[in-house]
Amino acid sequence: MTPPSLPAALRAALDAKLEGLSRRDAASRLALISKTYRDGGGSITIKSEVDALAYALVRMPATYAAVTACLNALVEVRPDFSPHRLLDVGAGPGTASWAAAEAFSSLRDFTLLDVNAALQTLALDLARLYPRLAAMTCRRDISALDEAEPADLVIASYMIGELGEAERHGIAERLWSRTRDTLLVVEPGTPAGYERIISLRAQLVASGAHVVAPCPHDHPCPLSAPDWCHFAQRLPRLRAHIQVKGAELPFEDEKFSYVVLTREPVPQRFARVLAPPSTGKVEVSAKLCTTGGIQAAKVPRRDKAAYATARRWRWGDAVSNQR
């Protein structure tokens, strides 16, 4: 499968913004921004256009790839889902909006919410040359989420981790109150990111939400520590990304945890591949999350049709085979 890369229009817009940008200045700003994020400070150090561009260079490709993978999982389970209005909460430079625009041709209305002025300015600048996103609206006041019109699709990518524990319960309810149909929440694929996803999932399922992905059920997660549910998406690095980050490899693997919730139950159920399958000469073995819990699936080579299908399984896939 071809790794998801930024749309041509977005790459062109980024390239135009990067003309004349000092890679050394961007690298130094990125180092400070990264340290602030690791220390839990969020986007408070992103104050200028250079800051926003440095952040976008490193995080837009990875965030785009992760959100695209999540939206693909949604479409796989709900192929008829055709949202018209998107609410992108904690939007940053608008990455999730670009991913949603590519995933759903039906989207016509894009509203972005983010408290960071530099990132919002960059989001608007990048979208100007793309007709479908050119009319997006951005708000950064604290009441914006509660005042936003409910949307068919609400996305909160990499934002609840920037909130304190006490704030997360409230933001979950507020996100759900703005969700007319489907809510996607994405977090880093770390044990802490997974715990935030599981907590939000449990809270909203108790409020009547139904899980679309990655889980094939609405029951509590069957995994127990030190295991955690996360996935990985390989993506190509932009040349400027390699220069600013001092990276050696032309690709990276973005690990993420996520949940897609909807207001109506999903009749189709499946199994989710929770780790890279092992393919041998005798069998394909895979760890699956099923409606009955965690299963260690073993598909023998002698079952030629099933074996051929299982050989195509990839980490994160929804599969019908539950053995």
C-alpha positions in Angstrom: 0.0 0.0 0.0 1.3 3.4 -0.9 2.1 5.5 2.2 -0.2 8.6 2.5 1.7 11.7 1.6 0.6 15.3 1.7 -1.7 16.4 -1.2 0.1 18.1 -4.1 -1.7 21.4 -3.4 -0.6 21.4 0.2 3.0 20.5 -0.7 3.1 23.3 -3.2 1.7 25.8 -0.7 4.3 24.7 1.9 7.1 25.0 -0.6 6.0 28.5 -1.5 6.0 29.4 2.2 9.5 27.9 2.7 11.2 29.9 0.1 13.9 32.0 1.8 13.4 30.3 5.2 16.6 29.7 7.0 16.8 26.0 7.8 19.1 26.8 10.7 16.6 29.2 12.3 13.8 26.7 11.7 15.9 23.9 13.3 16.6 26.0 16.4 13.0 27.0 16.8 11.9 23.4 16.3 14.2 22.2 19.1 12.6 24.6 21.5 9.1 23.7 20.3 9.8 20.0 20.7 11.1 20.4 24.2 8.1 22.4 25.2 5.7 19.7 23.9 7.7 17.0 25.7 7.4 19.1 28.9 3.6 19.3 28.4 3.6 23.0 27.4 1.7 22.5 24.1 1.9 25.2 21.4 2.6 28.1 23.7 6.1 28.7 22.1 4.7 28.8 18.6 4.5 32.6 18.2 5.8 33.5 14.8 5.5 32.5 11.1 8.9 30.7 11.4 7.7 28.8 14.5 4.6 27.7 12.7 6.4 26.7 9.6 9.0 24.7 11.6 6.2 22.9 13.4 4.3 22.3 10.1 7.4 20.8 8.5 7.8 18.2 11.1 4.3 17.5 12.2 2.0 18.0 9.2 3.2 14.9 7.3 2.9 12.6 10.3 -0.4 14.0 11.5 -1.8 13.8 8.0 -0.7 10.2 7.7 -2.2 9.2 11.0 -5.5 11.0 10.5 -5.8 9.6 7.0 -5.3 6.0 8.4 -8.0 6.6 10.9 -10.4 8.0 8.3 -9.7 5.1 6.0 -10.7 2.8 8.9 -13.9 4.7 9.2 -14.7 4.5 5.5 -13.9 0.8 5.6 -16.6 0.2 8.2 -19.0 2.9 6.9 -18.5 3.2 3.2 -21.7 5.2 2.7 -20.7 7.9 5.2 -20.9 11.3 3.4 -20.3 14.2 5.8 -21.0 17.8 4.7 -19.7 19.8 7.6 -16.4 19.3 9.4 -15.4 20.7 12.8 -11.6 20.5 13.3 -10.8 21.1 17.0 -7.3 21.9 18.0 -6.7 22.2 14.3 -3.1 23.7 14.3 -2.1 24.4 10.7 -5.3 22.6 9.4 -3.8 19.1 8.8 -6.8 17.1 9.7 -9.0 19.3 7.5 -6.8 18.5 4.5 -7.0 14.8 5.3 -10.8 14.9 5.7 -11.1 16.9 2.4 -9.2 14.1 0.6 -11.2 11.3 2.3 -14.6 12.8 1.7 -15.5 14.6 -1.5 -18.9 15.4 0.1 -17.4 17.9 2.6 -18.2 21.5 1.8 -18.0 23.4 5.2 -14.8 23.5 7.2 -14.5 25.1 10.6 -11.2 25.2 12.4 -10.7 25.9 16.1 -7.3 26.5 17.7 -6.0 28.9 20.4 -2.7 29.5 18.6 -2.8 32.6 16.3 0.4 31.7 14.3 -0.9 28.2 13.5 -4.3 29.6 12.5 -2.7 32.2 10.2 -0.6 29.4 8.6 -3.7 27.2 8.2 -5.5 30.0 6.3 -2.5 30.8 4.1 -2.0 27.2 3.1 -5.7 26.8 2.2 -6.1 29.8 0.0 -5.0 28.1 -3.2 -7.2 25.1 -2.7 -10.8 25.8 -3.7 -12.5 23.4 -1.3 -10.6 24.8 1.7 -10.4 28.4 0.7 -13.6 29.4 2.4 -12.7 27.7 5.8 -13.4 29.7 8.9 -11.1 29.8 12.0 -11.8 30.8 15.5 -9.6 31.0 18.6 -11.7 32.4 21.4 -12.4 30.1 24.3 -16.1 29.9 23.7 -15.7 28.9 20.1 -16.3 25.1 20.7 -19.5 25.6 22.6 -20.8 28.1 20.0 -19.8 26.1 16.9 -22.6 24.6 14.8 -22.8 20.8 15.2 -20.9 19.0 12.5 -21.4 15.7 10.7 -17.7 14.9 11.4 -15.7 16.3 14.4 -12.0 15.6 14.6 -9.7 16.3 17.6 -6.2 15.2 16.6 -3.3 15.4 19.0 -5.0 17.9 21.3 -6.5 16.3 24.4 -3.0 15.5 25.6 -2.4 19.2 25.9 -5.1 19.5 28.5 -5.0 18.7 32.2 -6.6 15.6 33.5 -9.5 17.6 35.0 -10.2 19.3 31.7 -10.3 16.1 29.6 -13.7 14.9 31.0 -15.3 18.2 30.1 -13.7 18.4 26.6 -15.0 14.9 25.8 -18.6 16.0 26.5 -18.2 19.2 24.7 -16.8 17.5 21.6 -19.6 15.0 21.7 -22.2 17.8 22.0 -20.9 19.3 18.7 -21.0 15.9 17.0 -24.0 15.4 14.8 -22.8 12.0 13.5 -19.2 10.9 14.0 -16.3 11.9 16.2 -12.6 11.0 15.6 -10.1 11.5 18.4 -6.4 10.8 17.7 -3.5 10.7 20.2 0.1 9.6 20.1 0.6 5.9 20.1 2.1 5.8 23.6 0.7 4.1 26.7 -0.3 7.6 28.0 -2.0 8.5 24.7 -3.8 5.2 24.7 -5.0 5.8 28.2 -6.5 9.1 27.2 -8.3 7.5 24.3 -9.6 4.7 26.4 -10.8 7.1 29.1 -12.7 9.3 26.5 -14.1 6.2 24.8 -15.5 4.8 28.1 -17.0 8.1 29.0 -18.7 8.6 25.7 -19.9 5.0 25.3 -21.6 5.5 28.7 -23.2 8.6 27.2 -24.7 6.6 24.3 -21.9 6.6 21.7 -21.0 3.6 19.6 -17.5 2.6 18.5 -16.8 2.4 14.8 -13.1 1.8 14.9 -10.6 0.5 15.8 -12.6 -1.7 18.2 -15.2 -4.2 16.8 -17.3 -3.7 19.8 -18.5 -1.2 22.4 -17.3 -3.3 25.4 -14.4 -2.3 27.6 -10.9 -2.7 26.0 -9.8 -6.3 26.6 -6.1 -5.4 26.7 -4.2 -5.2 29.9 -1.0 -3.4 30.8 1.8 -3.4 29.7 0.0 -3.9 26.4 -1.8 -1.0 24.7 -3.8 -0.5 21.5 -1.8 1.6 19.0 -1.0 1.5 15.3 1.8 2.8 13.0 1.8 4.5 9.6 4.9 4.8 7.5 5.2 8.1 5.6 7.8 9.8 3.4 9.7 12.8 4.8 9.8 16.0 2.9 13.3 17.2 1.9 13.0 20.3 4.1 11.8 18.0 7.0 15.0 16.0 6.7 17.1 19.2 6.7 15.4 20.8 9.6 15.2 17.7 11.8 18.7 16.4 10.8 17.1 13.1 9.9 18.9 10.4 8.0 16.1 8.2 6.8 13.7 9.3 4.0 10.8 8.0 5.9 9.4 7.8 9.4 6.8 5.7 11.3 4.1 7.6 13.1 2.6 5.7 16.0 -0.9 6.7 17.1 -3.9 5.6 19.1 -7.5 6.6 18.1 -11.2 6.0 18.4 -14.0 6.7 16.0 -17.4 7.1 17.7 -20.8 7.5 16.2 -24.4 8.2 17.3 -25.9 5.1 15.6 -24.7 1.6 16.2 -22.7 -0.1 13.4 -24.3 -3.4 12.3 -21.2 -4.7 10.6 -18.7 -6.3 12.9 -15.2 -7.4 12.2 -11.8 -8.2 13.7 -9.0 -5.7 14.0 -5.3 -6.7 13.5 -3.5 -5.4 16.6 0.1 -6.1 15.7 2.2 -6.9 12.6 1.1 -10.5 11.6 3.8 -13.2 11.4 3.8 -15.0 8.0 5.6 -18.4 7.9 5.7 -21.4 5.6 3.2 -23.3 7.7 0.7 -20.6 8.8 -0.1 -16.9 9.3 -0.5 -15.9 12.9 -2.0 -12.6 14.0 -3.3 -10.9 17.1 -6.9 -9.9 16.6 -9.4 -7.9 18.6 -12.8 -9.5 18.0 -16.3 -9.1 19.3 -15.4 -11.9 21.8 -12.1 -10.4 23.0 -8.5 -10.9 22.0 -7.8 -13.9 19.8 -4.5 -15.4 18.5 -5.5 -16.3 14.9 -3.6 -19.0 13.2 -4.4 -19.6 9.5 -2.7 -22.8 8.1 -1.2 -22.9 4.7 -3.2 -26.0 3.8 -6.4 -23.7 3.8 -5.2 -22.1 0.6 -7.9 -19.5 0.2 -7.8 -18.3 3.8 -4.0 -18.4 3.9 -3.8 -16.2 0.8 -6.2 -13.7 2.4 -4.3 -13.7 5.7 -1.0 -13.0 3.9 -2.4 -9.7 2.9 -3.4 -8.7 6.5 -1.6 -5.6 7.8 -1.3 -4.1 11.3 -4.5 -2.0 11.8 -6.6 -3.8 9.1 -10.3 -4.7 9.7 -10.6 -8.3 8.7 -13.6 -10.7 8.4 -11.7 -13.8 9.3 -12.1 -14.6 13.0 -10.4 -17.9 13.8 
